[in-house]
Amino acid sequence: MRLNRYIAKSGIASRRKADILIRNGKISVNDIIVQEPSYNVTEEDSVKIGEKAIQPQDYVYVIFNKPKGVSSTLKDRFAKRTIIEVLPKELSKEDRRIYPVGRLDKDSRGLIILTNDGDLCYRATHPKFHVEKEYLVKLTGIFEKNDCQKALQGVRDNSDYLKIKKIEILRKGKTRSVCRVVVCEGRKRHLRRLFKLLGFEVVDLKRVRIGRLILGNLEEGRCRIIQREKIYSLLYKE
């Protein structure tokens, strides 16, 4: 097996990031630094990142309906609850090394994927692959068609240019509006920052779709395993 694939299968990093680790001299095989990603290794070889030994794992794919108030980071000393703490114990063992794919901030809820497949994580989150993420967003105030155009055009926030791909107004009340929003990138608190710059506060944000993978009727706080072939077929176009 090529060294970069071996590292990706260990859950440490995507194959692309594995290439960087290897070329930067961070990986050793049988205690010798190897800087060629295509170097072939076997199960008998000892592969380490720094002083830590790594081994390929069977890939695991978990779909989780994240409740509001749960941090999607693995470790956060300021968080009351992290995503690993609310997963079933058999999925949160340290040796499984499953990680959240992409961002879903503590105050948001809905669909999130966890896996130890570094390549899937990279392809699902990098903007160049154009994987759509769909959200239901509840806003303060009355959101009009001209506000939709502004959101589609995008706004500058310091060094970030925040924009969306699609938007549809689902409901308008006297003090609240609900929109369906699609993005293909996910900067930190992307939608909250965008709508704030347009003059609206996000009071609820729920992710309901990634690619063609739909949250559906999965209950909040619950998760389910999905097979590799299924999740790849739903996230990536042929």
QUIDA-V845611 format. One record per backbone hydrogen bond with DSSP energy under -1.0 kcal/mol. NH is the residue of the N-H (numbers start at 1). CO is the residue of the C=O. E is the energy in kcal/mol with one decimal. If there is no record, write none. Layout:
NH_CO_E ; NH_CO_E
//
This chain:
3_39_-2.1 ; 4_37_-2.0 ; 6_2_-2.4 ; 7_3_-2.2 ; 8_4_-2.0 ; 9_5_-2.6 ; 11_8_-1.3 ; 12_7_-1.1 ; 18_14_-2.5 ; 19_15_-1.9 ; 20_16_-1.2 ; 21_17_-2.3 ; 22_18_-2.6 ; 23_19_-2.6 ; 24_20_-1.8 ; 25_22_-1.8 ; 26_21_-2.6 ; 28_48_-2.3 ; 29_32_-2.9 ; 30_46_-3.5 ; 32_29_-1.0 ; 34_27_-2.1 ; 39_36_-2.0 ; 41_1_-2.9 ; 45_42_-1.2 ; 48_28_-2.4 ; 49_52_-2.7 ; 50_26_-1.8 ; 52_49_-1.8 ; 54_47_-2.5 ; 57_9_-2.7 ; 62_114_-2.9 ; 63_224_-2.9 ; 64_112_-2.6 ; 65_222_-2.3 ; 66_64_-1.0 ; 66_110_-2.8 ; 69_106_-3.3 ; 70_67_-1.2 ; 71_81_-2.8 ; 79_76_-1.5 ; 83_71_-2.2 ; 91_88_-1.9 ; 96_93_-1.6 ; 99_115_-2.9 ; 101_113_-2.9 ; 108_105_-2.0 ; 109_205_-2.4 ; 110_66_-2.2 ; 111_207_-2.6 ; 112_64_-1.9 ; 114_62_-2.5 ; 115_99_-2.2 ; 121_117_-2.0 ; 122_118_-2.2 ; 123_119_-2.5 ; 124_120_-2.4 ; 125_121_-1.1 ; 126_122_-2.2 ; 129_126_-1.9 ; 130_127_-1.6 ; 133_183_-2.8 ; 134_209_-2.4 ; 135_181_-3.0 ; 136_206_-2.9 ; 137_179_-3.0 ; 138_204_-2.9 ; 139_177_-3.4 ; 140_201_-2.1 ; 141_175_-2.5 ; 148_144_-1.4 ; 149_145_-1.8 ; 150_146_-1.6 ; 151_147_-2.1 ; 152_148_-2.3 ; 153_149_-2.1 ; 154_150_-1.8 ; 155_162_-2.6 ; 157_160_-3.5 ; 160_157_-2.3 ; 162_155_-3.0 ; 165_182_-2.9 ; 166_182_-1.6 ; 168_180_-2.2 ; 170_178_-2.8 ; 171_178_-1.8 ; 173_176_-3.4 ; 177_139_-2.1 ; 178_171_-2.5 ; 179_137_-2.7 ; 180_168_-3.0 ; 181_135_-2.6 ; 182_166_-2.3 ; 183_133_-2.3 ; 190_187_-1.9 ; 193_189_-2.5 ; 194_190_-2.2 ; 195_191_-2.6 ; 196_192_-1.7 ; 197_193_-2.0 ; 198_194_-1.0 ; 199_196_-1.2 ; 200_195_-3.0 ; 203_138_-2.7 ; 204_138_-1.3 ; 206_136_-2.4 ; 207_109_-2.4 ; 208_134_-2.6 ; 209_134_-1.3 ; 210_213_-2.5 ; 211_132_-3.5 ; 212_234_-3.3 ; 213_210_-2.6 ; 215_208_-2.7 ; 218_215_-1.5 ; 221_65_-3.2 ; 222_219_-2.1 ; 224_63_-2.1 ; 226_61_-2.3 ; 231_227_-2.5 ; 232_228_-2.4 ; 233_229_-1.8 ; 234_230_-1.5 ; 235_231_-1.7 ; 236_232_-1.9
//
